[in-house]
């Protein structure tokens, strides 16, 4: 039997009962799709956000944030 990640135990039990009573199994709707307009708006804001935040920071603070990030990347997993 193929693995079904999206179904929980209740959905599987429901399907088994329907099959055992020979009732037709209702076809569930496919995965809900995101509204393309909302996705575009969210992406637009996300693309602006990082640049706008960086523009508001002074160069010393940006350098501090960048060096902290680099230090954490290089020392990942080391104690």
Secondary structure, DSSP 8 states (H G I E B T S, - for coil): ----SS--HHHHHHHHHHHHTT-------------HHHHHHHHHHHHHHHHHHHHHS-HHHHHHHHHHHHHHHHTTT--
